[in-house]
Amino acid sequence: MATKTAAGTTVEFSGAVEVLGPVTLVRLPDDASAALPSRGQVAVHGSFAGRELATVVEPDGRRGHWLRVQDTLASAAGVEEGDPVEVTLVVAEEWPEPEVPDDLAAALGSAPQAIREVWEDITPMARWEWVRWVGATKNADTRAKRVRVSLDKMDHGKRRPCCFDLSSCTDPDVMRSGKLPEPS
């Protein structure tokens, strides 16, 4: 069931807990995902198995979404792989701040003031995009290059990374060619 008004959109669904490599997740059913205002990331709050959550749901690269389930949340909810779970997501009015990875944070911290000012001036949603773009690779050299390019782009006034599909799955722990693998 969904009420679509962008911020405040409420999506309720039942899903199954999955584990892909080091990541615990729940895939949103097609109708729940379609009710969200974007095919990319969406900031939400709500409940997972009766426990509060505030997070960003991720795109799966197939016009759908998935919800990362932190170990602390899975433990508090008493769920494990294969368990059914009830989820309520409400699209948030404001985006939470992303967890900035150490390499990007260090580069920003030592960057010229003008670059740090761009970082502080952009929206949390834009900061999520930079973090996603930098983190969308397991290759250390590519990642280091993306950190350098991020600073260079911000130094030239760019407020968002370009040239990557915001609706693709960018988590290197689970993605395969920009897509969340199909359930096995």
Backbone as a ProteinNet text record, in pm:
[ID]
protein_1_A
[PRIMARY]
MATKTAAGTTVEFSGAVEVLGPVTLVRLPDDASAALPSRGQVAVHGSFAGRELATVVEPDGRRGHWLRVQDTLASAAGVEEGDPVEVTLVVAEEWPEPEVPDDLAAALGSAPQAIREVWEDITPMARWEWVRWVGATKNADTRAKRVRVSLDKMDHGKRRPCCFDLSSCTDPDVMRSGKLPEPS
[TERTIARY]
85.5	0	89.7	53.3	136.1	50.3	95.7	36.8	148.8	136.4	248.1	235.9	322	332	477.3	569.6	713.7	745.1	789.5	815.8	685.6	692.1	573.4	510.7	554.7	504.7	528.9	426.8	438.8	424.6	517.4	518.4	526.8	433.1	434.2	444.4	526.3	540.9	596.4	583.5	645.5	759.3	870.3	984.9	1055.1	1157.2	1236.9	1378.8	1437	1574.9	1667.5	1762.3	1861.9	2000.3	2095.7	2235.9	2310.6	2374.4	2459.9	2599.7	2689.4	2824	2816.4	2877.4	2875.7	2751.3	2656.1	2543.8	2413.3	2341.3	2206.8	2110.7	2006.8	1917.3	1777.9	1686.1	1550.9	1522.4	1477.3	1438.9	1297.8	1274.8	1139.3	1063	938.3	856.8	839	810.6	798.3	700.2	583.9	484.6	530.9	602.8	654.7	761.6	851.5	956.3	897.7	797.9	735.3	667.3	628.2	561.4	659	788.9	888.5	907.3	949.4	957.7	1078.5	1169	1289.6	1332.1	1397.2	1457.5	1595.5	1647	1775.5	1755.6	1854.4	1845.1	1728	1668.2	1557.8	1579.5	1581	1594.5	1460.1	1464.4	1341.6	1360.8	1247.7	1244.3	1124.1	1110.3	996.6	1026.9	983.1	1005.4	1039.6	1117.4	1161.2	1133.6	1037.6	999.3	968.5	902	863.1	971.2	1088.8	1201.1	1216.4	1245.3	1262.8	1386.1	1377.1	1493.6	1489.3	1605.1	1622.5	1743.7	1722.7	1829.8	1801.8	1877.8	1858.2	1843.3	1730.7	1716	1794.3	1848.5	1938.6	1868.9	1907.9	1855.5	1919	1844.1	1895.9	1947.9	1937.7	1983.7	1882	1764.5	1657.5	1526.4	1534.8	1419	1352.7	1421.5	1371.4	1465.6	1440.8	1520.4	1544.5	1642	1668.6	1706.4	1685.1	1709.1	1820.7	1930.6	2039.7	1992.9	2015.7	1977.6	2105.6	2130.3	2249.5	2240.7	2356.6	2359	2288	2305.2	2240.3	2088.6	2036.3	1892	1841	1910.8	1870.1	1870.3	1972.7	1982.3	1869.5	1845.1	1739.1	1602.1	1582.9	1455.1	1444.8	1557.5	1557.2	1533.6	1585	1565.6	1697.9	1687.5	1804.8	1763.7	1859.4	1835.4	1713.4	1627.8	1509	1384.2	1401.6	1285.9	1202	1069.4	983.4	986	966.2	969.8	869.9	806.5	716	794.4	782	857.3	761.4	779.1	708.8	815.1	809.4	903.5	825.4	873.4	814.8	925.2	900.4	1001.3	1027.3	1153	1193.7	1194.1	1161.1	1169.3	1313.7	1397.1	1538.1	1625.5	1734	1828.9	1920.6	1952.6	2053.4	2191.3	2285.5	2422.9	2480.7	2553.6	2615.5	2735	2770.1	2895	3004.8	3088.6	3192.6	3310.6	3351.2	3462.2	3591.2	3677.4	3800.4	3884.6	3899.8	3985.4	3928.4	3797.6	3735	3736	3709.3	3710	3848.8	3952.9	4090.1	4123	4084.5	4111.5	4036.9	3911.3	3834.7	3895.6	3939.8	3997.9	4125	4200.2	4324.5	4310.7	4190.1	4165.2	4164.3	4186.7	4175.9	4037.1	4032.1	3908.8	3792.4	3818.4	3711.6	3641.9	3719.2	3660.2	3579.3	3633.3	3559.1	3429.8	3431.1	3309	3204.6	3248	3153.5	3091.2	3173.6	3123.6	3020.2	3049.3	2956.2	2829.9	2839.4	2725.4	2629.1	2678.9	2589.6	2494.5	2388.9	2287.9	2340	2282.2	2318.3	2295.4	2190.7	2165.9	2284	2336.8	2452.6	2575.5	2592.6	2705.4	2691.8	2568.6	2545.7	2591.8	2564.5	2603.8	2755.5	2826.2	2972.1	3022.5	2968.6	3011.3	2983.6	2866.9	2833.5	2931.5	2960.4	3047.2	3188.1	3240.7	3374.5	3374.9	3269.9	3267.2	3223.5	3187.8	3132.5	3238.8	3348.9	3454.2	3530.4	3580.1	3666.5	3813.6	3841.3	3977.7	4034.8	4140.4	4199.6	4249.5	4309.4	4358.9	4242.9	4136.7	4020.3	3957.5	3948.7	3890.2	3973.8	4104.9	4192.8	4177	4165.8	4145.9	4012.6	3908.5	3778.3	3780.7	3856.5	3869.8	3934.8	4044.3	4113.1	4020.7	3949.7	3860.5	3746.3	3696.4	3589.8	3634.1	3753.3	3803.7	3824.9	3877.4	3899.6	3766.9	3666.2	3535.3	3476.3	3484.9	3432.8	3511.2	3641.9	3725	3681.6	3622.4	3572.3	3421.7	3366.8	3227.4	3124.1	3166.6	3069.6	3014.8	2884.5	2818.9	2775.4	2783.3	2745.4	2838.6	2863.7	2942.2	2859	2924.8	2850.1	2885.2	2812.1	2846.8	2837.9	2744.4	2714.9	2565.5	2514	2370.5	2323.8	2246.8	2199.9	2104.2	2049.1	1957.1	2027.5	2159.7	2232.1	2268.4	2293.2	2339.4	2488.4	2530.5	2670	2745.1	2683.9	2751.9	2843.8	2976.1	3067.5	3060.3	3002.8	2989.3	2880.3	2786.3	2675.7	2653.5	2702.2	2666.8	2743.9	2678	2738.6	2698.3	2794.1	2767.4	2656.1	2657.1	2559.1	2422.2	2412.6	2284.4	2299.8	2194.9	2188	2157.3	2235.8	2208.8	2067.2	2009.9	1877.6	1886	1773.9	1777.1	1808.9	1880.3	1916.9	1812.3
-117.2	0	123	226.9	346.6	469	578.4	709.6	793.1	838.3	903.8	1055.4	1118	1263.7	1304.4	1228.7	1248.8	1244.6	1358.6	1356.2	1319.7	1223.2	1177.2	1054.4	1015.5	893	778.3	698.6	584.2	456.7	365.6	238	128	34.9	-78.6	-206.2	-300	-426.2	-534.4	-657	-772.9	-817.1	-852.4	-899.7	-1009.4	-1063.9	-1168.7	-1117.6	-1149.9	-1111.4	-1198.9	-1133.4	-1202.6	-1164.2	-1250.8	-1219.5	-1240.7	-1134.3	-1140	-1100	-1194.8	-1164.8	-1108.8	-990.8	-932.5	-847.3	-841.6	-749.3	-823.6	-777.9	-826.2	-723.7	-772.2	-679.4	-736.1	-647.7	-684.8	-612.5	-687.2	-627.4	-572.2	-454.9	-401.4	-469.4	-509.9	-562.7	-454.4	-496.3	-402.1	-288.8	-320.7	-215.6	-117.8	-166.5	-77.4	14.9	-41.9	38.4	141.7	101.7	193.5	310.5	294	401.5	508.3	478	575.8	683.3	803.5	915.4	915.1	817.1	815.6	672.5	649.5	518.4	511.3	623.1	626.7	610.6	656.6	649.5	732.8	687.8	760.6	758.5	876.3	886.8	852.4	765.6	719.8	708.7	703.2	659.9	568.6	499.4	408.9	298.4	176.2	64	-62.1	-144.6	-274.1	-374.4	-461.5	-560.2	-492.3	-377.5	-306.3	-220.3	-218	-136.2	-12.8	101	225.1	216.9	283.2	296.1	428.7	479.4	597.6	566	568.2	526.6	579	530.2	559.2	424.7	403.4	280	295.2	185	184.3	134.1	185.2	130.4	-4.9	-90.3	-223.4	-235.6	-127.5	-132.2	-193.8	-227.6	-288.4	-212.2	-84.8	2.2	-27	-100.2	-130.5	-81.3	-123	-79.4	-193.7	-173.7	-267.2	-188.3	-251.2	-189.7	-265.4	-195.5	-256.6	-268.3	-384.5	-408.4	-418.9	-316.7	-318.5	-435.1	-490.4	-604.3	-573.2	-450	-414.4	-417.1	-374.6	-376.1	-519.5	-601.3	-741.6	-813.1	-786.8	-848.9	-801.8	-670.3	-615.7	-667.9	-688.9	-738.2	-890.6	-955.7	-1101.3	-1172.5	-1114.8	-1176.9	-1223.7	-1325.9	-1374.8	-1416.5	-1461.5	-1493.8	-1584.7	-1545.2	-1622.3	-1582.6	-1508.9	-1469.5	-1365.3	-1376.4	-1270.9	-1150.8	-1032.2	-911.3	-810.6	-736.8	-628.1	-497.7	-417.9	-292.9	-179.8	-66.8	56	161.5	221.8	327.7	455.4	566.3	697	782	836.1	919.2	1041.7	1062.7	1170.3	1305.1	1408.8	1544.6	1587.1	1547.8	1586.9	1463.1	1472.8	1362.7	1361.4	1242.5	1234.1	1258.5	1293	1308.4	1169.7	1156.9	1027.5	1004	880.1	846	862.2	962.3	991	897.2	819.9	727.3	801.4	733.1	794.9	861.6	796.2	853.1	983.6	988.4	1111.5	1218.5	1178.3	1274.5	1336.2	1254.2	1306.2	1402.8	1367	1454.8	1586.7	1579.7	1703.8	1787.5	1720.5	1791.3	1867.5	1815.3	1883.3	1963.9	1969.3	2043.5	2193.5	2273.6	2418.4	2458.2	2570.6	2620.7	2626.5	2665.4	2677.7	2543.9	2435.9	2302.7	2262.9	2287.2	2255.2	2334.7	2458.2	2539.8	2482.7	2432.6	2368.6	2247.8	2164.2	2044.6	2081.7	2184.4	2225.5	2288.7	2349.7	2419.5	2326.8	2214.6	2125.2	2054.3	1999	1931.4	1796.1	1744.7	1608.9	1506.5	1526	1434.4	1435.8	1552.6	1562.5	1497.9	1516.3	1451.1	1299.4	1244.5	1100.5	1058.2	1140.1	1103.8	1096.4	1193.9	1188.2	1063.1	1033.2	915.9	788.3	779.8	662	647.3	758	750.3	706.4	763.6	725.6	578.7	535.8	400.7	291.2	324.1	224.9	142.6	116.9	34.1	-34.7	-152.8	-222.8	-198.1	-145.6	-123.2	-0.4	-19.7	88.8	203.9	173.4	279.2	361.4	294.4	365.1	451.4	397.9	474	598.7	584.2	698.5	803.5	756.4	850.2	923.9	852.1	915.9	1019.7	996.6	1097.7	1222.9	1204.6	1320.2	1393.4	1317.5	1378.2	1452.5	1397.4	1464.7	1603.2	1609.7	1739.3	1834.3	1782.4	1866.3	1920.3	1834.4	1878	1985.1	1962.1	2062.8	2193	2182	2301.2	2380.7	2311.3	2377.2	2403.9	2400.5	2439.9	2330.6	2208.6	2099.7	2061.8	2051.2	2022.5	1877	1804.2	1662.3	1590.2	1461.4	1385.8	1367.6	1354.9	1332.9	1195.9	1159.5	1042.6	910.3	898.8	766.3	756.8	638.3	613.5	606.3	705.3	710.5	597	529.4	419.2	283.5	284	157	122.6	-4.2	-50.5	-20.5	57.6	100.3	45.6	-45	-101.3	-214.1	-195.1	-295.9	-430.2	-433.4	-560	-648.7	-590.7	-670.3	-654.4	-549.4	-524.9	-615.2	-642.8	-712.6	-633.5	-565	-484.3	-383.6	-318.9	-213.9	-263.7	-395.1	-452.6	-536.7	-533.8	-624.8	-762.9	-865.2	-997.6	-1045.8	-1121.2	-1179.7	-1275.2	-1293.9	-1389.1	-1529.7	-1603.9	-1740.9	-1841.4
0	0	0	-73.1	-78.4	-98	-39	-59.9	-119.4	-246.3	-315.2	-310.3	-232.9	-227.5	-207.3	-263.4	-244.4	-96.5	-35.8	108.1	177.1	264.3	333.4	269.7	149.1	87.2	184.9	208.7	297.4	216	236.8	167.8	273.3	268.7	360.8	279.3	326.5	254.1	345.7	298.6	362.8	273.2	332	255.5	330.6	268.7	331	350.2	462.1	491.7	407.1	337.9	255.4	302.6	274.6	298.9	167.7	120.3	1.2	44.3	50.2	98	238.6	260.5	394.5	423.8	330	341.9	369.8	472.2	501.4	443.1	372.9	303.9	289.9	251.7	212.3	81.8	-19.1	-146.3	-132.8	-190.5	-193.7	-306.4	-281.9	-391.3	-497.8	-620.4	-731.9	-703.6	-645.8	-622.2	-514.6	-415	-310.1	-368.7	-448.3	-509.9	-605.7	-682.8	-778.9	-710	-584.9	-511.1	-462.5	-465.9	-420.9	-528.3	-487.5	-582.4	-675	-661.7	-743.1	-768.9	-883.7	-911.2	-848.8	-799.5	-730.9	-581.3	-504.8	-359.1	-309.8	-199.3	-137	13.8	74.5	220.2	283.4	384.6	449.1	599.8	669	808.3	818.5	927.8	940.1	1037.4	1002.4	1093.3	1015.4	1080.6	1029.7	1140.4	1116.9	1218.5	1352.7	1345.2	1466.1	1528.3	1470.1	1520.9	1433.1	1495	1418.2	1329.8	1214	1129.3	1055.7	1023.2	938	851.7	720.8	631.3	491	397.3	256.6	186.7	116.5	40.2	-89.4	-132.9	-247.6	-373	-489.7	-615.1	-643.9	-713.2	-744.6	-887.9	-967.1	-1105.4	-1199.6	-1146.3	-1227	-1208.2	-1176.8	-1150	-1015.9	-929.8	-796.7	-689	-566.3	-451	-354.7	-268.1	-159.3	-35.2	77.7	208.4	278.5	308.1	384.8	529.8	588	727.3	808.8	888	972.8	1070.9	1107.9	1200	1331.2	1381.4	1508	1494.7	1379.5	1357.4	1344	1266.9	1250.6	1385.7	1465.2	1597	1689.6	1692	1777.1	1735.5	1604.7	1553.8	1565.1	1594.5	1606.9	1475.7	1365.7	1234.8	1177	1094.7	1023.4	884.1	805.8	665.4	647.4	553.4	521.2	598.5	707.3	788.3	715.3	727.2	673.3	768	712.4	794.3	739.4	828.7	790.8	794.8	688.5	677.3	641.8	708.1	672.8	647.5	529.4	493.1	464.4	519	492.7	431.3	312.6	246.6	333.6	366.4	456.8	385.8	460.1	405.9	388.4	482.3	478.4	474.9	400.8	390.8	511.8	562.1	668.3	608.3	689.8	642	613	503	474.1	565.4	579.8	647.9	542.9	560.6	462.1	487.6	386.2	406.8	440.4	512	562.9	454.5	338.8	234.1	179.8	157.3	109	217.7	341.9	452.9	470.3	461.3	476	362.8	240.8	126.7	141.4	183.1	204.2	316.3	421.6	535.4	501.2	405.5	367.5	238.1	185.3	60.3	86.7	-18	-2.9	48.7	113.4	174.3	74.9	-48.5	-148.4	-172.9	-175.2	-195	-72.5	45.4	168.5	175.2	127	126.2	30.3	-85.5	-177.7	-108.3	-45.3	23.7	130.2	206.3	312.4	255.9	138.6	80.2	5.4	-45.3	-119.2	-23.1	-77.9	3.7	52.5	160	201.7	89.5	9.4	-102.4	-199.6	-229.4	-319	-254.6	-123	-54.7	-63.4	-51.5	-70.1	-208.9	-310.6	-446.5	-460.7	-402.6	-407.4	-336.1	-219	-142.3	-222.6	-285.9	-367.5	-482.9	-551.4	-667.8	-627.7	-522.4	-475.4	-433.1	-365.2	-309.9	-404.3	-526.6	-619.1	-689.8	-623	-680.4	-568	-596.6	-500.8	-532.4	-652.1	-695.3	-623.8	-547.5	-467.3	-555	-670.5	-758.8	-816	-857.7	-911.1	-803.6	-684.1	-573.1	-543.1	-536.4	-510.2	-620.5	-744.6	-855.3	-838.7	-798.7	-780.7	-668.5	-565	-458.7	-517.2	-592.2	-653.6	-751	-834.3	-932.9	-862.8	-753.7	-677.9	-633.5	-576.4	-530.2	-647.2	-757.4	-874.9	-928.6	-936.3	-986.1	-893.9	-762.8	-669	-681.2	-704.3	-721.2	-844.7	-940.8	-1061.9	-1055.6	-933.8	-914.5	-931	-958	-972.7	-835.6	-828.1	-700.7	-689.6	-801.6	-803.7	-899.9	-873.3	-971.6	-1097.9	-1208.9	-1332.7	-1387.1	-1486.2	-1566.9	-1492.8	-1398.6	-1346.3	-1323.3	-1343.4	-1339	-1193.8	-1151.5	-1013.2	-978.8	-1080.5	-1053.1	-1053.6	-1070.3	-1066.5	-922.5	-900.4	-770.3	-763.9	-665.1	-659.7	-538.5	-462.9	-346.5	-393.7	-385.4	-440.2	-367.1	-247.6	-176.2	-234.7	-309.7	-362.8	-512.9	-575.3	-715.5	-810.9	-920.5	-1034	-1156.8	-1218.2	-1338.2	-1315.7	-1198.9	-1169.1	-1127.8	-1100.5	-1061.3	-934.6	-853.3	-739.6	-798.2	-764.3	-821.2	-788.3	-881.9	-860.1	-741.3	-671	-559.2	-609.2	-527.8	-570.3	-527.2
[MASK]
++++++++++++++++++++++++++++++++++++++++++++++++++++++++++++++++++++++++++++++++++++++++++++++++++++++++++++++++++++++++++++++++++++++++++++++++++++++++++++++++++++++++++++++++++++++++

